[in-house]
Amino acid sequence: MDLNTLLQSAQNLTNAAKAEYEMPQVERTLQQVLQATTELHSRVTQSSNKDIQAHILLGSKGIDLPKLTQKLEALNARKTFEPVDVVGADTDVCTFLKNERENAILSVIEDTNTNISETVSKQKWENLNSTWNEEKSRLLDALIGPSQNFIDLQRLPEHITLDPNLPISRCLSRMELIYAQELRHYNELLLKGAHRPNLVQKFAVLTSSFGDDRLTDMWSTVAAVTQVNEPLHSDPIKARQQRPEFVINAKSCLERHYKIYMCIVVGAARSSNCYQLVRAYVTNRFSAQQTIGLVDTLDDKPLWPMVYYSLRCGAAEAAVEFLHEAGPSYEDFAQVIADRSAGAVNPRTETQLKLQYANKIKNSTDAYKKAVYCLILGCDPNELHGEVGKAIDDYLWIKLAMLRPGDAAGYGRLQSEILEKYGEKHFHASNQTDVYFKALVLVGLFEASIELLARNGQSVHAVHMAIALHELGVLGGARSVSQPLLSIDIADPQPLRRLNLTRLVRLYAQRFERTDTTEALNYYFTLRCLRDPKGRNMFLTCVCDLVVGSGALDTSIFDLIFGQRMTDADEEVPGGVFRQFDCPEFDTNTTASLIAEELVARGSFEIAVRLYELAGNYNLALKHFNILLAQVVQLSPQEGSQRARLRDEANRFSRLLAALRIDVEPKIRGSFALLQLLLVFFDLHHEGKLVQALEQLQRTKLMPNTTDDVEGCLTTIKKLSGEVIKVIPDVLVAAMDITLTQYNQLKPSGTCSSNQLQLQLEKLRVRAKALSNLAASMPFRMPYETNKRLMQLELMMH
């Protein structure tokens, strides 16, 4: 077949197909067909099965999916409310006003959305901060070790709910009760203005009855070191480093203890002559072989051990006597010891002896001679003298004896060695708490020693040691009551710490403040000189937390602390245990008022009313009672509810006012009387006694019967206090509801003639209209729901 024949056959087939199927003619070259096929293949292979199925489905319906996708992507949806475009100058008035109205609505919506977003964000962060502050308080209370950070946070009150039916038993053990009784006796002496006893000495004597020798030894050590002639009126931390009494007392304490030990070793009485005691002790301790290396002797006994042990037991006169007996070559040294004991100094003689030590004695084989020279002359302060003093008491005594009066730097270095260089691990404090405790006390680290006891299960003794030292004026207290139990102040000399007495006392007393409230108040009284970050007295703050934490319904603790209130006109008011703290700084009435103010700030109005009443401030008591009553006066009466409780209180106040036992301002008294009338009105309304309820409402002169009465009622309402005005919307709704109920009851009734019935119905309509007019004329904004309800009720009467 030639090409012409082939071309003619192809044209015939094309014409036949066009006529049969009416398909459009394809005008593409073979290259274009190949390219289109390749593109279609690539699109099909790249699309997922779901896309292919979508194309097939929509294509069968005549929808071009790619074009539809392009149109959807071209749409520009608004994500926020945008102002309507400004109209042109040739726009008519209606279009312009419509445009302005739409812009105003959009502006209000946008501002509302912004305010809601800001409010939600603010409340969210406030809630997070509050939760985190509570968690920080719990973490601080559970701290195991001391912290060096200053943390400023507010201790929030923890509300504890207890079953009131559970029997209350004492939580104090015998030991704790003995401590508490002694503290109460101490507080009583203070409040009477008697001579202030040394509470440390009192507690130290008290512990002898506990049968614990280690505890007695710890208390005796604290009592011995803290015997100061005058209290530290300035900062105890800084004054402690400058005053020599603490070093002298600690050294004397160690000397007394060693003398007792020497008496036990030689079997002598404690009142024995020190000279004979030392000779007997040295004879007992040193045999012929043990004297090798000791250079000087006296009566065949080593001289320098006798001098050393004379100094060690605090008998400097015995040391001088030994040196005098040894010969004239020791006269200068004996004179220096005598001068040191008398507080005098001979610089020339000491300089010569220091040169003698540097040239000869420093390299001597007699360790006791070197030790005595270092003790008296202060040579080689870093020398440990391990051959002489092997026990911790010996080491501390040597270090304290080498300190010179006013040597704050040397004292600080010794404190750093005990607290930081050696620390708890060296002393095995977990197993030998008493040993490390005494070491800390002897070097003047009272705060760290108390914190050590508190962490090792001896918080009972730690609390009373802290209170006793605080009353003595030697305890370094924290700068803020919200700080950790032990903290470091960068302004203090190193390595001294500060103890948070408030945290320690509150953690201890909160265990039994509900069961042994009187004892807890005595512990809180020790915080009377401390202030919280807001400047409030911590004693009053603790009492306030105790009252709030006991719960509004638990009156037992309240009555125990502040006493009961007046119920009848002739009844005397019994006083509570808080009256025992009456003093110029803490008058019971003033204190009750201060605590009431704090409770008002916390929202505990019901307890605050009782406190204001006990303080004799009946104006504030009745004012806040009116606020409480206004919140519940419209509620339905239920037995045991807050409304029922306030109703009884209102009746009690009425009897007191009627008996002229209390005097309040006329405006407050008028608000109270009006709320009482409304209380009875709502009682009658909820009971369905409509006629009596309306009669009660007429006595208030708040609601009109006709439109002519509206102005008079408005005048009366404008004179009302804020707490009464809050009740007016509920009174309006109740009055309208009563009117509608009477209208519905009267309308189907056939007992009256037609004219008389219409007259009564019209009277009710007039009353409803007057109530609506009054609501519309109110000098304050009425709630939306109230207006809606009033309109519905009025419409139901037409």
ZIRADA-V337398 format. One record per pair of residues at least 6 apart in sequence whose ideal C-beta (glycine too) atoms are under 7 Angstrom apart, sorted by the first residue. I is the first residue (numbers start at 1). GAP is how many residues later the second one is. Records with the same first field share a line. If there is no record, write none. Layout:
BEGIN
I: GAP + GAP
END
This chain:
BEGIN
17: 6
18: 7
44: 8
54: 11
55: 10
58: 7
81: 25 + 28 + 29
83: 20 + 23
84: 15 + 18 + 19
87: 8 + 9 + 12
133: 20 + 21 + 23
134: 22
136: 17
137: 16 + 18 + 19
140: 11 + 344
141: 366
143: 341 + 342
144: 311
146: 305 + 340 + 351
147: 337 + 339 + 340
148: 339 + 340
150: 333 + 337
151: 331 + 332 + 333
152: 328 + 330 + 381
153: 329
154: 328
155: 327
157: 388 + 391 + 392
159: 390
160: 389
164: 390
168: 346 + 347
169: 346
170: 345 + 346
171: 340 + 341 + 344 + 345
172: 8 + 340 + 344 + 347
175: 35 + 285
176: 284
178: 28
179: 281 + 285
180: 339 + 342
182: 20 + 21 + 24
183: 339 + 340
184: 335 + 338
186: 11 + 13 + 16
187: 335 + 338
189: 8
190: 6
191: 390 + 392
198: 274
199: 269 + 272 + 273
200: 22 + 23 + 26 + 268 + 269 + 272
201: 22
203: 16 + 261 + 265
204: 15 + 16 + 19
207: 8 + 9 + 12
208: 8
214: 220
215: 246
217: 217
218: 216 + 219 + 220
221: 32 + 217 + 220 + 221
222: 219 + 243
224: 25 + 29
225: 21 + 24 + 25 + 28 + 216 + 217
226: 243 + 246 + 248
227: 22
228: 17 + 246
231: 241 + 242
232: 7 + 241 + 242
236: 237 + 238 + 239 + 240
237: 239 + 255 + 259 + 261
238: 255
240: 6 + 204 + 234
241: 167 + 170 + 171 + 252
242: 164 + 166
244: 161 + 162
246: 198
247: 153 + 156 + 164
250: 150 + 192
251: 146 + 149 + 150
252: 62
253: 189
254: 139 + 142 + 143 + 188
255: 57 + 58 + 59
256: 58
257: 136
258: 54 + 55
259: 54 + 55
260: 10
262: 15 + 19 + 51
263: 6 + 7 + 9 + 14
265: 16 + 19
266: 11 + 14 + 15 + 18
268: 9 + 12
274: 36 + 39 + 41 + 44
275: 43 + 46
278: 28 + 31 + 32 + 35 + 37 + 40
279: 22 + 27
281: 28
282: 19 + 20 + 23 + 24 + 27
283: 18
286: 16 + 19
291: 11
293: 72 + 73
294: 8 + 10 + 11 + 72 + 74
295: 69 + 70 + 71 + 74
296: 7 + 8 + 30
297: 6
298: 8 + 24 + 27 + 28
303: 19 + 23
304: 62 + 64 + 65 + 68
305: 63
306: 16
307: 12 + 15 + 16 + 65
308: 60 + 63 + 64 + 80
310: 6 + 8 + 9 + 12
311: 8 + 61 + 64
312: 85
316: 21 + 25
319: 18
320: 14 + 17 + 18
323: 7 + 10 + 11
324: 10
332: 17 + 21
333: 20
335: 14
336: 10 + 13 + 14 + 17 + 40
337: 39
339: 6 + 7
340: 36
350: 27
353: 24
354: 23 + 25
357: 16 + 20 + 22
361: 8 + 9 + 12
362: 8
364: 6
367: 18 + 20 + 21
368: 20
371: 14 + 17
373: 6
374: 6 + 9 + 28
375: 23 + 26 + 27
378: 24 + 26
381: 21 + 29
385: 13
389: 6 + 9
392: 43 + 47
396: 43 + 46
399: 15
403: 7 + 8
408: 85
412: 81 + 82
414: 29
415: 28 + 29 + 30 + 80
416: 78 + 79
418: 21 + 22 + 25 + 27
419: 21 + 26 + 29 + 76
420: 75
424: 12
427: 8 + 9 + 12
429: 7 + 23
433: 19 + 20 + 23 + 25
436: 16
437: 12 + 15 + 16
440: 8 + 9 + 12
441: 8
446: 23 + 28 + 29
447: 28 + 29 + 39 + 50 + 51 + 52
448: 38 + 49
450: 12 + 15 + 16 + 49
451: 34 + 35 + 48
453: 8 + 9
454: 8 + 31 + 50
459: 49
462: 42
463: 41 + 42 + 45
466: 9 + 33 + 35 + 38
467: 38 + 59
469: 6
470: 7 + 31 + 56
475: 24 + 26
476: 20 + 22 + 23
477: 21 + 22 + 24
478: 9 + 20 + 21 + 22
479: 10 + 19
480: 53
481: 19 + 21 + 49 + 51 + 57
482: 51
483: 17
484: 16
485: 14 + 15 + 18 + 19
486: 11 + 13
487: 10 + 11
488: 9
489: 9
501: 26
502: 25 + 28 + 36
505: 18 + 21 + 22
506: 36
508: 15
509: 11 + 14 + 15
512: 7 + 8
513: 7 + 33
514: 36 + 43
517: 40 + 43 + 44
518: 59
521: 22 + 56 + 57
524: 15 + 18 + 19
525: 14 + 56
527: 11 + 12 + 15
528: 9 + 11 + 57
530: 8
531: 6 + 7
532: 6 + 9
540: 51 + 54 + 55
543: 52
544: 51 + 54 + 55
547: 11 + 14 + 48 + 60
548: 51 + 54 + 56
550: 7 + 8
552: 52 + 54 + 55
558: 49 + 52
559: 17
560: 16 + 17
561: 15 + 16 + 17
562: 14 + 16 + 30 + 49 + 52
563: 10 + 11 + 12 + 13 + 51
564: 9 + 10
565: 8 + 45 + 48 + 49
566: 7 + 90 + 95
567: 85
569: 86 + 90 + 92
578: 10
579: 9
582: 6
589: 26 + 27
592: 19 + 22 + 23
593: 19 + 22 + 24
595: 16
596: 12 + 15 + 16 + 19
599: 8 + 9 + 12
600: 8 + 24
605: 19 + 22 + 23
606: 22
608: 16
609: 12 + 15 + 16
612: 8 + 9 + 12
613: 8
618: 44 + 45 + 46
619: 45 + 46 + 49
622: 31 + 42 + 46 + 50
623: 45
625: 24 + 28
626: 42 + 45 + 46 + 49 + 97
627: 96
628: 18
629: 17 + 21 + 46
630: 45 + 93 + 94 + 96 + 97
632: 10 + 11 + 14
633: 42 + 45 + 46 + 49 + 94
634: 48 + 93 + 96
635: 8
636: 50
637: 6 + 7 + 46 + 49
638: 6
647: 32
650: 26 + 29
653: 19
654: 22
656: 6
657: 12
667: 54
671: 50 + 52 + 53
674: 26 + 50
675: 49
677: 19 + 22 + 23
678: 22 + 49 + 53
680: 16
681: 12 + 15 + 16
682: 52
684: 8 + 9 + 12
685: 8 + 49 + 53
690: 48 + 51 + 52
693: 45
694: 44
697: 6 + 38
701: 12 + 15
702: 11 + 14 + 15 + 29
703: 10 + 28 + 32 + 68
704: 6 + 9 + 66 + 67 + 70
705: 62 + 65
706: 60 + 64
707: 59 + 62 + 63 + 66
709: 61
710: 60 + 63 + 64 + 67
713: 61
714: 60 + 63
717: 8 + 11
718: 61
725: 55
729: 53 + 54 + 57
732: 39 + 43 + 54 + 58
733: 53 + 56 + 57
735: 36
736: 32 + 35 + 54 + 57
737: 56
739: 25 + 28 + 29
740: 53 + 56 + 57
742: 22
743: 18 + 21 + 54
746: 11 + 14 + 15
747: 14
752: 8
764: 33
765: 32
768: 26 + 29
771: 19
772: 18 + 22
775: 7 + 12 + 15
END
